[in-house]
């Protein structure tokens, strides 16, 4: 374009009349000028589109920043609501505070989801605009700015330090620091843009997780749980101490009063069991009134199916089908392993396992696709199935990574060149294939003609059979009759000559497969001088030496030409139809080989070239379809946000219900533990007394021997409550029941104390602190990447301006900051 402009300028400066110029010059623009003009127009359109996308990114960044600021406010508000909840005395007030916290939580998350979606859409638009710039650059040849811009978009390496988050295993202290050794590298502005967007989304996801974790994890509730457990252990200790006292009382009872005491203990056991049943009924009633119905509603809500759909751009529908099919294959493999280890599983269990692995949903998605004549799949009526929120998340998790991989920017020009080279190679090898096929067909035709002429295709009538018959006639001739013997000899020699050389109609065995007998037995060429010797040697030789093999497959003549041509072409020697590419593909898929089509043959080389060309076309189309894959990824992520919102809402409801259930169970825990321990202890006492009283309903007279055994049993039981035992095998000490219960009480009391003074941190608390550190690290990482992005984006703008304005200067890279000056990569 600049050369054309320069030519016009020179002519005008020389004073040449423009009218003369137009009368002498063809008005049609050269094709190259038209191409350049079109390329500039495409670049201008792409430039406008990328500027709009950049404006959208700025707006999205503002929304994300606002969401980050609101997160800090939301943390404070949630902590206040939690404090109010803990201090509230009225159950209605507590429920109202829980609902308020959940509403605030969901409202904020909706705002965060909206900000994320806005950011994702802006990133999609930006990536699409960059892809269009890249495509436009392919039409701009030999331009330094175009080359510099392409390199900036795809190849320039952007390095930056990473930030690490660590936890002290002793103190659980979480720290964030810049890692001096670990660095990240992304290629090109396209990659940098994606990395920045990914870190921003990671930040938003951690904020979501931490907010939900903060709502679900209630340290005060954990304290309450531990406090309840303390009361339970104390109740069990009290029962154990009461039981010990009971045991000591019983061993002082006389034989005469033993029966009455046994009955008393049996009554106490029954009373404890009744009390336990009554408490269980009361708890079940409380749960039924305040928990069970809501829990079932939540279960139904989680199991409810709703529409699962997103738009798939037409050019990537086959690729998406393959991704889903691969995910289903993985699920099938997992199911098959499970089935192998569960051979007795019922049909109901098998179906449940398949449902657990989401196999029916994969199958439903795949059934929506139609296949065309070329074997490509398409979702002509869209991708739409019904699924639960959990299943939707599983499907998204299964396919998203593969879709993301397809969005990676590729060197389209290089792939286009590779595709062209593969096409050229296929064209050249097709010529070799055609020539080898022609040679093979000619060789096969020549051999088959001779084979049939000599009647080898008819059993008992071939020339081989004829000459063997002449030999048999000679052998059976009357040797005493010289005339008959001479006639038989002449007939044998003539038949042998015809067999070897043909007779004008027949080709003869020598032409057919190159068979030639040794001279000393060749009666066809014998003379009067050597006929007798040759005939004697001929008759003494074996059939293969005289006639060759029964089938004409010696290494010569037409057969040799056929075997060589078949080998070169890549077919079996007995084959008369060339392989098709469909047969080749089927064999590849079945991991088998086609007989004869080995490496180096024309068939192998040509079909392999076809494979490589198809793969090159696919790679080019996938690269050319990056924008479509980016669109698909964005569409999936839109659905993913809605799914996350749905699953998070279910988690919040589940957390609220778990609190309700925990509070109800806490109300009855100590009572249940008391009555359960009493029933068990009284049962143990009765077991010890049973030696004297084997049947409470038909006691009869207690013998002194039985009484003594019962007292002995009771003393053993007392020892198990009071003492401790040492194992002679491993040296382990087993505490007595009372000591064990005291130890359990002390353990839970210490845990409660640790929670109250902060010396003990729950796993969820550590995770929450870790997430807070991640949020800090992501924010710092974003600052680093944003600075790199802003600088690279500005450089992109300058290259674009130069390309669209027709600048002739040489591209200049931004200056490297001076030593000590802060840079994003430091």
FENJO-V509817 format. One record per residue. N is the residue number from 0. RES is the residue in one letter. PSI is psi in whole degrees, 0 to 359 (NA if undefined). OMEGA is omega in degrees with one decimal (none if undefined). NEAR is the number of other C-alpha atoms within 12 Angstrom. Layout:
BEGIN
N_RES_PSI_OMEGA_NEAR, N_RES_PSI_OMEGA_NEAR
END
This chain:
BEGIN
0_X_318_-178.9_29, 1_X_325_177.6_20, 2_X_319_179.9_14, 3_X_315_179.6_18, 4_X_319_-179.4_14, 5_X_319_179.4_14, 6_X_314_179.6_15, 7_X_318_-179.3_20, 8_X_318_179.8_15, 9_X_316_-179.1_13, 10_X_319_179.3_17, 11_X_319_179.7_16, 12_X_331_179.7_12, 13_X_357_176.9_11, 14_X_14_-179.6_13, 15_X_137_-179.4_16, 16_X_133_177.5_14, 17_X_331_178.6_16, 18_X_322_176.6_11, 19_X_321_179.5_13, 20_X_314_-177.1_16, 21_X_335_179.0_14, 22_X_340_-176.6_10, 23_X_341_-174.5_11, 24_X_139_177.2_13, 25_X_130_-177.5_10, 26_X_341_-179.8_9, 27_X_129_179.1_10, 28_X_142_172.2_14, 29_X_153_-176.9_14, 30_X_322_-178.8_11, 31_X_321_179.5_18, 32_X_318_179.4_20, 33_X_319_179.4_17, 34_X_316_-179.5_20, 35_X_320_178.6_29, 36_X_318_178.2_25, 37_X_322_179.2_21, 38_X_318_179.0_31, 39_X_319_178.8_31, 40_X_318_179.0_24, 41_X_319_179.2_28, 42_X_321_178.5_37, 43_X_318_178.6_27, 44_X_317_178.7_21, 45_X_322_178.9_32, 46_X_315_179.5_35, 47_X_320_-178.4_24, 48_X_320_-179.4_25, 49_X_328_177.6_31, 50_X_321_175.9_27, 51_X_318_179.8_23, 52_X_320_179.0_27, 53_X_322_177.4_31, 54_X_320_178.1_21, 55_X_322_177.8_25, 56_X_320_178.6_34, 57_X_317_178.1_22, 58_X_318_-179.8_23, 59_X_320_177.6_29, 60_X_320_178.9_31, 61_X_320_179.2_19, 62_X_319_178.4_27, 63_X_317_178.5_34, 64_X_319_178.4_25, 65_X_320_178.7_22, 66_X_322_177.1_31, 67_X_318_178.7_33, 68_X_319_-179.8_19, 69_X_332_179.0_25, 70_X_317_179.9_33, 71_X_319_177.9_20, 72_X_321_-178.7_18, 73_X_322_177.1_33, 74_X_316_179.7_28, 75_X_315_-178.8_18, 76_X_318_-179.8_25, 77_X_321_178.3_35, 78_X_321_178.4_26, 79_X_315_178.6_19, 80_X_322_179.8_30, 81_X_319_177.8_30, 82_X_316_178.3_20, 83_X_322_-179.5_22, 84_X_317_-177.5_27, 85_X_328_-177.2_25, 86_X_349_-179.1_16, 87_X_140_-179.7_17, 88_X_328_-176.0_12, 89_X_134_-178.6_13, 90_X_324_177.8_17, 91_X_320_178.0_14, 92_X_319_179.2_17, 93_X_315_179.9_24, 94_X_319_179.8_25, 95_X_320_179.3_19, 96_X_321_176.3_28, 97_X_314_-179.7_35, 98_X_320_178.7_24, 99_X_318_178.8_24, 100_X_317_-179.6_35, 101_X_319_180.0_34, 102_X_315_177.4_23, 103_X_317_-179.6_29, 104_X_309_-176.7_39, 105_X_324_178.2_30, 106_X_314_179.3_23, 107_X_317_-178.6_33, 108_X_322_176.4_38, 109_X_318_177.7_25, 110_X_318_-179.9_28, 111_X_318_177.7_41, 112_X_317_-179.8_34, 113_X_318_179.1_25, 114_X_319_177.5_34, 115_X_316_-178.2_44, 116_X_320_178.1_35, 117_X_318_179.4_32, 118_X_319_-179.6_40, 119_X_319_179.4_43, 120_X_320_178.7_32, 121_X_318_178.6_34, 122_X_320_176.6_41, 123_X_312_-179.7_39, 124_X_321_-179.7_32, 125_X_314_179.4_38, 126_X_320_178.8_42, 127_X_318_179.5_37, 128_X_318_178.0_33, 129_X_322_178.1_44, 130_X_321_179.0_41, 131_X_323_175.0_35, 132_X_315_-178.6_42, 133_X_317_179.0_42, 134_X_319_179.4_32, 135_X_325_-178.9_35, 136_X_335_-178.9_40, 137_X_338_-178.7_31, 138_X_355_-179.9_28, 139_X_109_-175.1_34, 140_X_145_172.1_21, 141_X_46_178.2_14, 142_X_124_-175.7_26, 143_X_321_179.7_23, 144_X_320_178.3_32, 145_X_317_179.5_36, 146_X_319_179.9_28, 147_X_319_179.9_32, 148_X_317_178.8_40, 149_X_317_179.0_40, 150_X_319_178.6_28, 151_X_319_-177.7_38, 152_X_325_-168.3_41, 153_X_325_-165.7_31, 154_X_332_-175.4_22, 155_X_130_-178.5_25, 156_X_129_175.3_22, 157_X_116_-177.5_32, 158_X_145_179.4_26, 159_X_151_176.3_33, 160_X_146_178.2_28, 161_X_159_177.2_29, 162_X_139_-177.5_30, 163_X_149_176.6_25, 164_X_129_-178.0_25, 165_X_155_179.3_24, 166_X_129_174.8_20, 167_X_119_-175.8_13, 168_X_341_-178.9_11, 169_X_312_-175.7_10, 170_X_348_-175.4_14, 171_X_19_178.3_22, 172_X_135_-178.8_21, 173_X_132_179.2_25, 174_X_152_176.7_24, 175_X_130_178.8_26, 176_X_155_177.9_22, 177_X_130_179.4_23, 178_X_119_-177.0_20, 179_X_344_-177.1_14, 180_X_323_-176.9_13, 181_X_125_178.1_16, 182_X_152_175.0_19, 183_X_149_177.5_24, 184_X_130_173.6_21, 185_X_150_-176.2_28, 186_X_122_171.3_28, 187_X_160_177.8_34, 188_X_326_177.8_42, 189_X_313_178.6_44, 190_X_321_179.5_36, 191_X_317_178.9_40, 192_X_316_179.7_42, 193_X_319_-179.9_36, 194_X_317_178.6_32, 195_X_315_179.4_36, 196_X_321_-179.8_35, 197_X_315_180.0_24, 198_X_322_177.5_31, 199_X_318_178.5_42, 200_X_323_176.5_33, 201_X_319_177.9_25, 202_X_312_-179.7_33, 203_X_321_-179.7_44, 204_X_320_178.9_32, 205_X_322_176.3_32, 206_X_315_177.4_40, 207_X_309_-177.5_40, 208_X_316_-176.2_34, 209_X_323_179.1_34, 210_X_316_178.6_42, 211_X_318_178.4_40, 212_X_319_179.3_30, 213_X_326_178.8_35, 214_X_318_-176.1_43, 215_X_323_-177.9_34, 216_X_122_-178.5_31, 217_X_106_-177.0_32, 218_X_322_178.2_31, 219_X_323_177.0_26, 220_X_322_176.9_31, 221_X_319_176.2_30, 222_X_317_179.6_29, 223_X_319_178.6_28, 224_X_316_179.7_29, 225_X_319_178.2_31, 226_X_319_176.8_30, 227_X_318_179.8_30, 228_X_325_175.6_33, 229_X_314_179.5_31, 230_X_322_177.9_30, 231_X_313_-179.0_33, 232_X_324_177.2_32, 233_X_321_178.5_31, 234_X_318_179.1_29, 235_X_321_177.7_36, 236_X_317_-179.5_32, 237_X_318_178.6_27, 238_X_319_179.2_32, 239_X_317_178.7_38, 240_X_321_177.1_27, 241_X_320_179.2_24, 242_X_318_178.7_36, 243_X_317_178.5_32, 244_X_320_179.2_23, 245_X_317_-179.5_30, 246_X_317_-179.5_36, 247_X_326_178.0_24, 248_X_319_-173.9_21, 249_X_322_-177.6_33, 250_X_348_177.0_30, 251_X_359_-178.6_21, 252_X_140_-178.9_22, 253_X_167_-179.7_19, 254_X_322_-177.1_26, 255_X_327_-178.3_17, 256_X_0_-173.1_20, 257_X_320_-178.7_33, 258_X_317_-178.8_33, 259_X_321_179.3_20, 260_X_320_177.7_29, 261_X_316_179.9_40, 262_X_323_178.5_25, 263_X_314_179.9_21, 264_X_321_178.7_33, 265_X_320_178.1_30, 266_X_319_178.8_20, 267_X_321_177.7_25, 268_X_315_179.9_28, 269_X_321_178.5_23, 270_X_318_178.6_20, 271_X_319_179.2_28, 272_X_320_177.6_27, 273_X_317_178.1_19, 274_X_318_178.8_24, 275_X_318_178.3_27, 276_X_317_-179.7_21, 277_X_318_178.1_19, 278_X_319_178.8_26, 279_X_321_177.9_26, 280_X_317_179.9_16, 281_X_318_179.0_21, 282_X_317_178.5_27, 283_X_321_178.2_21, 284_X_317_178.8_18, 285_X_316_179.0_23, 286_X_321_-179.5_27, 287_X_322_-177.2_19, 288_X_327_-169.9_16, 289_X_351_-175.3_25, 290_X_309_-168.9_27, 291_X_314_-178.4_21, 292_X_316_179.4_18, 293_X_323_178.6_21, 294_X_320_178.1_25, 295_X_320_177.0_19, 296_X_317_179.3_17, 297_X_320_178.0_24, 298_X_317_178.0_18, 299_X_320_-179.9_15, 300_X_319_179.4_23, 301_X_329_-179.0_26, 302_X_350_-177.8_20, 303_X_139_178.9_20, 304_X_145_175.5_19, 305_X_172_-174.9_20, 306_X_133_178.0_19, 307_X_107_-174.9_31, 308_X_149_169.4_28, 309_X_154_-176.4_28, 310_X_137_178.3_27, 311_X_115_178.0_31, 312_X_142_-171.9_28, 313_X_320_-173.1_25, 314_X_350_-179.6_27, 315_X_13_-178.1_34, 316_X_321_177.6_34, 317_X_317_178.2_29, 318_X_320_178.3_34, 319_X_320_177.5_41, 320_X_315_-178.8_35, 321_X_322_179.5_24, 322_X_314_179.3_30, 323_X_319_-179.9_37, 324_X_321_176.9_28, 325_X_320_178.4_22, 326_X_320_178.0_31, 327_X_320_178.6_29, 328_X_317_177.5_21, 329_X_317_179.1_20, 330_X_320_177.9_28, 331_X_317_179.6_25, 332_X_317_179.1_17, 333_X_320_178.6_20, 334_X_317_-178.7_26, 335_X_322_176.8_19, 336_X_315_178.9_14, 337_X_317_-178.3_21, 338_X_324_178.8_21, 339_X_320_-178.3_13, 340_X_358_178.4_11, 341_X_63_-174.4_15, 342_X_339_-177.6_14, 343_X_9_-177.8_12, 344_X_140_178.3_15, 345_X_166_177.1_12, 346_X_323_179.1_13, 347_X_318_178.5_11, 348_X_322_178.9_17, 349_X_315_179.3_22, 350_X_322_178.6_17, 351_X_321_179.4_18, 352_X_318_177.7_24, 353_X_320_178.8_26, 354_X_321_178.0_24, 355_X_323_-179.9_23, 356_X_3_177.1_30, 357_X_23_179.4_35, 358_X_317_179.0_34, 359_X_325_179.6_24, 360_X_318_175.2_35, 361_X_315_-178.8_40, 362_X_320_179.9_25, 363_X_320_179.0_22, 364_X_314_-177.5_36, 365_X_326_-179.8_31, 366_X_339_-179.8_23, 367_X_339_-175.2_23, 368_X_148_173.9_30, 369_X_154_-177.9_21, 370_X_137_-179.3_17, 371_X_183_-175.7_12, 372_X_334_-178.5_8, 373_X_2_177.4_10, 374_X_12_178.3_14, 375_X_141_-179.0_21, 376_X_148_-179.6_29, 377_X_143_175.3_29, 378_X_72_-173.9_29, 379_X_331_179.3_22, 380_X_16_177.9_20, 381_X_171_177.9_23, 382_X_106_-174.7_32, 383_X_115_176.0_24, 384_X_167_175.0_25, 385_X_137_-177.2_22, 386_X_159_174.4_30, 387_X_166_179.0_28, 388_X_320_-179.6_33, 389_X_318_178.9_33, 390_X_318_177.5_34, 391_X_315_-179.3_40, 392_X_320_178.6_28, 393_X_315_-179.3_28, 394_X_315_-179.8_39, 395_X_314_179.6_39, 396_X_326_-176.4_24, 397_X_328_-173.1_28, 398_X_341_-169.7_31, 399_X_316_-177.5_30, 400_X_319_179.7_21, 401_X_322_177.3_27, 402_X_319_178.3_35, 403_X_321_179.6_29, 404_X_326_-179.8_22, 405_X_344_-178.0_31, 406_X_356_-179.6_31, 407_X_134_-178.8_35, 408_X_139_179.8_41, 409_X_160_175.5_32, 410_X_92_-174.5_30, 411_X_317_-178.7_33, 412_X_318_179.9_27, 413_X_319_178.2_18, 414_X_325_177.2_25, 415_X_319_177.9_26, 416_X_318_178.3_19, 417_X_322_178.2_23, 418_X_318_179.8_28, 419_X_318_178.7_21, 420_X_319_178.6_21, 421_X_323_178.1_29, 422_X_317_178.3_25, 423_X_317_179.9_20, 424_X_319_178.4_26, 425_X_319_-179.9_29, 426_X_315_-179.9_20, 427_X_318_-179.6_19, 428_X_335_174.3_28, 429_X_322_177.5_24, 430_X_315_178.7_18, 431_X_321_178.1_26, 432_X_312_-178.6_35, 433_X_318_-179.7_23, 434_X_317_179.5_20, 435_X_323_178.5_30, 436_X_319_179.5_32, 437_X_314_178.8_21, 438_X_316_-179.8_25, 439_X_316_-179.2_38, 440_X_320_178.6_30, 441_X_317_179.9_23, 442_X_319_179.0_32, 443_X_320_-179.7_35, 444_X_317_-179.5_23, 445_X_315_-179.6_25, 446_X_313_-177.2_37, 447_X_323_179.7_29, 448_X_312_179.7_24, 449_X_321_-179.4_32, 450_X_315_-179.3_33, 451_X_323_179.1_25, 452_X_321_179.7_27, 453_X_11_170.9_38, 454_X_33_178.0_27, 455_X_346_179.3_30, 456_X_357_-179.8_20, 457_X_115_-177.5_16, 458_X_128_177.0_15, 459_X_353_-176.5_16, 460_X_2_-178.2_18, 461_X_163_178.2_27, 462_X_331_175.5_40, 463_X_315_178.6_38, 464_X_323_-178.9_26, 465_X_312_-178.0_29, 466_X_326_175.5_33, 467_X_326_176.8_29, 468_X_321_178.0_22, 469_X_321_178.2_27, 470_X_319_179.2_30, 471_X_320_178.7_18, 472_X_317_179.1_24, 473_X_316_-178.1_25, 474_X_330_-177.8_21, 475_X_356_-177.4_16, 476_X_153_-179.9_21, 477_X_108_-176.0_16, 478_X_343_-179.1_16, 479_X_344_-179.4_10, 480_X_103_-174.8_12, 481_X_322_-178.5_12, 482_X_312_179.9_13, 483_X_322_-179.4_18, 484_X_319_179.2_19, 485_X_321_179.6_20, 486_X_318_179.5_19, 487_X_322_179.5_25, 488_X_315_179.1_32, 489_X_319_179.5_23, 490_X_320_179.5_28, 491_X_316_-179.1_31, 492_X_316_179.7_32, 493_X_318_178.8_25, 494_X_323_-179.0_32, 495_X_320_177.3_38, 496_X_315_179.7_32, 497_X_321_-179.2_30, 498_X_316_-176.8_45, 499_X_316_-167.5_37, 500_X_354_-176.9_28, 501_X_185_-178.9_26, 502_X_25_-177.3_18, 503_X_319_175.7_13, 504_X_317_178.9_15, 505_X_149_-179.1_25, 506_X_325_-176.8_31, 507_X_150_-173.4_38, 508_X_328_-177.5_46, 509_X_317_176.7_34, 510_X_324_-173.9_32, 511_X_308_-179.3_43, 512_X_16_173.1_35, 513_X_12_-178.7_26, 514_X_131_174.2_32, 515_X_127_178.9_32, 516_X_162_175.2_30, 517_X_149_-176.0_21, 518_X_325_-174.0_20, 519_X_348_177.8_25, 520_X_5_-176.4_29, 521_X_93_-178.8_33, 522_X_348_-179.9_37, 523_X_332_-178.4_33, 524_X_12_-176.0_24, 525_X_151_175.5_25, 526_X_174_180.0_16, 527_X_328_-176.4_12, 528_X_324_-174.1_11, 529_X_5_-176.0_19, 530_X_315_-177.0_23, 531_X_316_-178.3_19, 532_X_318_-178.5_19, 533_X_323_-179.5_26, 534_X_319_178.9_31, 535_X_315_179.9_17, 536_X_322_179.7_22, 537_X_314_-177.7_31, 538_X_333_-179.1_27, 539_X_341_-176.5_17, 540_X_161_176.5_19, 541_X_168_-173.7_16, 542_X_320_-177.3_19, 543_X_324_179.3_21, 544_X_328_-178.3_22, 545_X_321_-170.2_34, 546_X_351_-171.8_40, 547_X_184_-180.0_30, 548_X_158_-178.7_22, 549_X_321_175.0_25, 550_X_137_-176.5_25, 551_X_82_-177.5_37, 552_X_34_176.3_29, 553_X_164_-174.6_27, 554_X_72_179.0_23, 555_X_177_175.8_22, 556_X_211_-178.8_30, 557_X_326_-176.7_34, 558_X_320_178.5_35, 559_X_318_178.5_27, 560_X_322_179.5_30, 561_X_313_-178.3_39, 562_X_320_179.7_31, 563_X_318_-180.0_28, 564_X_320_178.9_36, 565_X_320_179.2_37, 566_X_316_179.5_30, 567_X_322_-177.3_33, 568_X_325_178.8_43, 569_X_42_176.3_41, 570_X_166_176.0_36, 571_X_150_-175.0_26, 572_X_332_179.7_30, 573_X_357_-176.4_23, 574_X_142_179.0_24, 575_X_3_176.8_22, 576_X_130_-179.6_17, 577_X_151_176.5_31, 578_X_148_173.3_29, 579_X_161_178.4_19, 580_X_330_178.1_21, 581_X_321_177.7_17, 582_X_321_177.5_21, 583_X_313_-179.0_30, 584_X_318_179.5_21, 585_X_319_178.7_15, 586_X_320_178.4_18, 587_X_316_-179.2_18, 588_X_328_-179.8_12, 589_X_4_-179.6_11, 590_X_37_175.7_10, 591_X_176_179.0_14, 592_X_153_175.9_21, 593_X_129_-179.6_29, 594_X_126_178.1_24, 595_X_332_-175.7_27, 596_X_64_-176.7_34, 597_X_171_-178.1_24, 598_X_133_178.6_20, 599_X_343_178.3_20, 600_X_161_-178.0_28, 601_X_321_179.2_36, 602_X_312_179.5_42, 603_X_312_-176.7_38, 604_X_317_-177.0_31, 605_X_313_-179.1_38, 606_X_325_175.8_37, 607_X_319_177.2_29, 608_X_323_176.2_29, 609_X_318_177.0_31, 610_X_312_-176.8_24, 611_X_323_176.9_24, 612_X_317_179.1_28, 613_X_319_178.4_24, 614_X_322_178.7_21, 615_X_320_177.0_29, 616_X_316_179.7_25, 617_X_316_179.4_26, 618_X_319_179.1_29, 619_X_315_-178.7_27, 620_X_321_178.0_27, 621_X_321_177.9_33, 622_X_318_178.8_32, 623_X_337_-178.8_34, 624_X_16_-179.2_32, 625_X_318_-179.4_38, 626_X_323_178.6_39, 627_X_322_176.5_35, 628_X_321_176.7_39, 629_X_318_177.6_41, 630_X_315_179.4_35, 631_X_317_179.0_39, 632_X_317_178.8_37, 633_X_320_178.8_35, 634_X_320_177.5_29, 635_X_318_-177.6_38, 636_X_331_174.1_36, 637_X_313_178.8_30, 638_X_321_-179.1_29, 639_X_320_179.3_34, 640_X_318_178.9_33, 641_X_320_179.1_31, 642_X_317_177.9_33, 643_X_319_178.3_34, 644_X_319_-179.6_32, 645_X_314_-179.1_29, 646_X_323_177.5_30, 647_X_320_177.7_35, 648_X_319_177.5_31, 649_X_321_178.1_30, 650_X_319_179.1_30, 651_X_317_178.1_35, 652_X_319_179.5_33, 653_X_319_179.5_29, 654_X_317_179.6_28, 655_X_318_179.4_34, 656_X_323_177.6_30, 657_X_323_177.6_28, 658_X_316_179.0_32, 659_X_313_-179.3_29, 660_X_318_-179.2_29, 661_X_319_179.9_28, 662_X_319_178.2_26, 663_X_314_-178.1_29, 664_X_326_179.9_30, 665_X_325_-178.3_30, 666_X_329_-173.6_27, 667_X_357_-171.3_32, 668_X_312_-176.6_34, 669_X_318_178.7_30, 670_X_313_179.6_32, 671_X_316_-179.3_33, 672_X_320_-179.5_36, 673_X_307_-176.4_30, 674_X_325_178.8_33, 675_X_315_179.8_32, 676_X_321_179.0_34, 677_X_311_-179.5_37, 678_X_318_-179.9_31, 679_X_316_-178.3_26, 680_X_316_178.1_38, 681_X_326_176.7_36, 682_X_320_178.4_26, 683_X_321_178.7_29, 684_X_314_179.3_42, 685_X_322_178.4_38, 686_X_320_-179.9_26, 687_X_324_-179.8_31, 688_X_345_-172.5_41, 689_X_338_178.7_31, 690_X_327_179.5_28, 691_X_330_-175.5_33, 692_X_78_-175.1_35, 693_X_334_-177.4_24, 694_X_107_-175.1_19, 695_X_335_-179.4_25, 696_X_347_-177.8_11, 697_X_67_-170.5_11, 698_X_305_-176.5_19, 699_X_207_-178.6_13, 700_X_131_177.9_19, 701_X_126_179.8_28, 702_X_158_178.6_19, 703_X_323_-179.3_17, 704_X_314_179.3_15, 705_X_322_178.0_23, 706_X_313_-179.6_31, 707_X_321_178.8_25, 708_X_320_178.9_24, 709_X_316_178.3_35, 710_X_320_178.0_33, 711_X_317_178.3_24, 712_X_319_-179.0_27, 713_X_323_178.6_35, 714_X_324_175.1_27, 715_X_318_179.4_24, 716_X_319_177.6_35, 717_X_317_179.8_32, 718_X_323_-179.9_21, 719_X_334_177.4_24, 720_X_321_-172.3_34, 721_X_320_-169.5_26, 722_X_199_177.0_20, 723_X_157_-179.1_20, 724_X_149_179.4_19, 725_X_125_179.5_13, 726_X_128_177.6_11, 727_X_341_-176.7_9, 728_X_305_-176.1_8, 729_X_1_176.5_9, 730_X_11_-179.4_9, 731_X_142_178.7_11, 732_X_129_175.5_15, 733_X_117_-177.3_19, 734_X_152_172.7_21, 735_X_165_-174.9_25, 736_X_314_-178.6_30, 737_X_313_-179.7_32, 738_X_320_179.2_25, 739_X_315_179.2_25, 740_X_321_177.5_28, 741_X_320_178.7_27, 742_X_319_179.1_20, 743_X_319_177.5_25, 744_X_314_-179.6_27, 745_X_321_-179.6_22, 746_X_311_-178.2_20, 747_X_329_176.1_27, 748_X_319_177.5_26, 749_X_320_177.7_22, 750_X_317_178.4_26, 751_X_318_178.2_30, 752_X_318_179.6_20, 753_X_322_177.3_20, 754_X_324_-177.5_26, 755_X_322_-178.8_21, 756_X_0_175.6_12, 757_X_3_-179.7_19, 758_X_344_176.1_16, 759_X_133_178.0_22, 760_X_132_177.3_26, 761_X_159_-180.0_25, 762_X_317_-179.6_17, 763_X_325_179.5_23, 764_X_318_177.8_27, 765_X_317_179.2_27, 766_X_320_179.4_27, 767_X_317_177.2_32, 768_X_322_178.3_30, 769_X_317_178.0_29, 770_X_322_176.0_33, 771_X_321_178.4_34, 772_X_323_176.9_28, 773_X_319_178.1_34, 774_X_317_177.9_35, 775_X_317_-179.1_30, 776_X_317_179.3_31, 777_X_320_178.8_36, 778_X_318_178.9_29, 779_X_320_179.3_29, 780_X_322_178.9_36, 781_X_320_178.6_38, 782_X_317_179.9_25, 783_X_309_-177.7_32, 784_X_324_-179.4_38, 785_X_320_179.2_32, 786_X_317_177.2_25, 787_X_318_-178.9_34, 788_X_315_-178.8_36, 789_X_318_-179.5_23, 790_X_315_-179.9_25, 791_X_323_-179.9_33, 792_X_322_176.9_29, 793_X_321_178.1_21, 794_X_321_176.5_29, 795_X_317_179.7_38, 796_X_320_-178.8_32, 797_X_321_177.3_27, 798_X_318_178.9_37, 799_X_318_179.9_40, 800_X_318_179.4_25, 801_X_317_-179.2_27, 802_X_319_-175.3_40, 803_X_344_179.5_31, 804_X_351_177.7_21, 805_X_28_-179.8_28, 806_X_147_-179.4_19, 807_X_5_-179.7_20, 808_X_170_-178.9_16, 809_X_135_179.5_17, 810_X_141_179.9_24, 811_X_130_176.6_16, 812_X_151_176.8_19, 813_X_148_-179.0_16, 814_X_145_175.6_9, 815_X_132_-179.3_14, 816_X_150_-179.3_12, 817_X_160_-179.7_8, 818_X_131_179.0_8, 819_X_342_178.3_8, 820_X_136_-177.1_10, 821_X_133_177.0_12, 822_X_160_-179.8_21, 823_X_332_-175.6_25, 824_X_355_-177.7_31, 825_X_NA_none_26
END
